Amino acid sequence: MGLRGELFSTRVLLPNRTYFFNVKENRMGDLYLNIVESKNRDDGGFDRQSVILFADDLQEFLKGFDESLRIMEKEVRERKKQGRAAARDNAPREKPDNKDKPDGKTERPHKPRGRPPREGGGREGGGRKSGRVVAKKKV
């Protein structure tokens, strides 16, 4: 656009809302960023919220924004860590019965590694069975 209008605009589409980032210029020639959040309402309309940041204020705004992001990221990491610890603490634990073993050593359950075997013996139309290649006969 140019003077006294929109210089740049972009949007971020999310499943339940859309954000618009618009760089504009006012009548006095001051640049500002207009951030708009738009959410769908149940009646078919939209709820819109807007924040305006002038270019002169952006550095201070970004300091507060960065600090807030650091706190949020730290909190997310702590919650994930607590969630893993809680899942570990709440997991049912079975103690092996050592009475049957004469030496009293703990027996560990076998944990298979890798991918589980495919049902049906693998590829259709032949493949390997019990270590040897099976060829199909032409009819």
C-alpha positions as CSV (number, residue, x, y, z in Angstrom):
1,M,0.0,0.0,0.0
2,G,2.3,2.8,1.1
3,L,1.7,6.0,3.0
4,R,-0.9,5.9,5.7
5,G,-1.9,2.3,5.1
6,E,-0.8,-1.2,5.4
7,L,2.9,-1.9,4.5
8,F,2.9,-5.6,5.2
9,S,0.5,-8.3,6.3
10,T,0.7,-12.0,7.1
11,R,-1.5,-14.5,8.9
12,V,-1.1,-17.6,10.9
13,L,-3.9,-20.1,10.6
14,L,-4.5,-22.4,13.5
15,P,-7.3,-24.9,14.0
16,N,-9.3,-22.8,16.4
17,R,-8.1,-19.2,15.7
18,T,-6.2,-17.0,13.2
19,Y,-3.6,-14.4,13.9
20,F,-2.9,-11.4,11.7
21,F,0.3,-9.4,11.8
22,N,-0.1,-6.1,10.0
23,V,2.6,-3.4,9.8
24,K,0.9,0.0,9.2
25,E,1.7,3.7,9.2
26,N,-0.5,6.3,10.9
27,R,-1.3,9.8,9.7
28,M,1.8,11.2,11.5
29,G,4.1,8.8,9.7
30,D,4.6,6.5,12.8
31,L,5.0,2.8,12.1
32,Y,3.2,0.3,14.2
33,L,2.5,-3.4,14.4
34,N,-1.2,-4.4,14.7
35,I,-1.6,-8.0,16.0
36,V,-5.1,-9.3,15.6
37,E,-6.5,-12.6,17.0
38,S,-9.7,-13.9,15.4
39,K,-11.7,-16.8,16.9
40,N,-14.9,-18.4,15.6
41,R,-18.0,-17.9,17.7
42,D,-20.8,-20.5,18.1
43,D,-23.3,-18.2,16.3
44,G,-21.2,-18.1,13.1
45,G,-19.5,-14.7,13.8
46,F,-16.0,-13.9,15.0
47,D,-14.4,-12.5,18.2
48,R,-11.5,-10.2,17.4
49,Q,-8.9,-8.9,19.8
50,S,-6.2,-6.4,18.7
51,V,-2.9,-5.2,20.1
52,I,-1.1,-2.2,18.7
53,L,2.7,-1.8,19.2
54,F,4.5,1.3,18.0
55,A,8.0,0.9,16.5
56,D,9.5,3.1,19.3
57,D,8.1,0.6,21.9
58,L,9.1,-2.7,20.2
59,Q,12.5,-3.1,22.0
60,E,10.9,-2.9,25.5
61,F,8.0,-5.1,24.4
62,L,10.4,-7.7,23.0
63,K,12.3,-7.8,26.3
64,G,9.2,-8.6,28.2
65,F,8.1,-11.0,25.5
66,D,11.4,-12.9,25.6
67,E,11.3,-13.1,29.4
68,S,7.8,-14.5,29.3
69,L,8.8,-17.1,26.6
70,R,11.7,-18.3,28.7
71,I,9.4,-18.7,31.8
72,M,6.9,-20.6,29.7
73,E,9.5,-22.9,28.1
74,K,11.0,-23.6,31.6
75,E,7.5,-24.4,33.0
76,V,6.8,-26.7,30.0
77,R,10.0,-28.6,30.6
78,E,9.3,-29.0,34.3
79,R,5.8,-30.2,33.7
80,K,7.0,-32.8,31.2
81,K,9.6,-33.9,33.7
82,Q,7.0,-34.1,36.4
83,G,4.6,-36.0,34.1
84,R,7.3,-38.6,33.3
85,A,8.1,-39.0,37.0
86,A,4.4,-39.3,37.9
87,A,3.9,-41.9,35.2
88,R,6.9,-43.8,36.5
89,D,5.7,-43.6,40.1
90,N,2.1,-44.7,39.1
91,A,3.2,-47.6,37.0
92,P,2.3,-51.0,38.5
93,R,5.4,-52.8,39.7
94,E,5.7,-56.5,40.0
95,K,8.4,-58.0,42.2
96,P,9.8,-61.2,40.9
97,D,9.2,-64.2,43.1
98,N,12.6,-65.6,44.2
99,K,11.2,-68.4,46.2
100,D,11.2,-70.8,43.3
101,K,14.9,-70.2,42.4
102,P,17.4,-72.2,44.5
103,D,20.1,-69.5,44.3
104,G,17.6,-66.7,45.2
105,K,18.6,-64.6,42.2
106,T,16.1,-62.3,40.6
107,E,14.7,-63.4,37.3
108,R,14.1,-60.6,34.8
109,P,11.3,-60.8,32.3
110,H,12.3,-61.1,28.7
111,K,11.9,-58.0,26.7
112,P,11.8,-58.5,22.9
113,R,13.8,-56.0,20.9
114,G,13.2,-54.5,17.5
115,R,10.0,-54.7,15.5
116,P,7.4,-57.3,16.2
117,P,7.1,-60.0,13.6
118,R,4.7,-59.4,10.7
119,E,1.6,-61.5,10.6
120,G,1.2,-63.9,7.7
121,G,4.9,-64.6,7.3
122,G,6.0,-61.4,5.5
123,R,5.5,-60.7,1.8
124,E,2.6,-62.0,-0.1
125,G,3.1,-64.5,-2.8
126,G,6.0,-66.4,-1.3
127,G,9.1,-65.3,0.5
128,R,11.1,-67.2,3.1
129,K,9.7,-69.9,5.3
130,S,11.8,-71.6,7.9
131,G,15.1,-70.5,6.4
132,R,14.6,-71.7,2.8
133,V,13.3,-69.9,-0.3
134,V,9.9,-71.2,-1.6
135,A,9.3,-70.7,-5.3
136,K,5.9,-70.6,-6.8
137,K,5.0,-73.1,-9.5
138,K,3.5,-71.8,-12.7
139,V,0.2,-73.5,-13.6
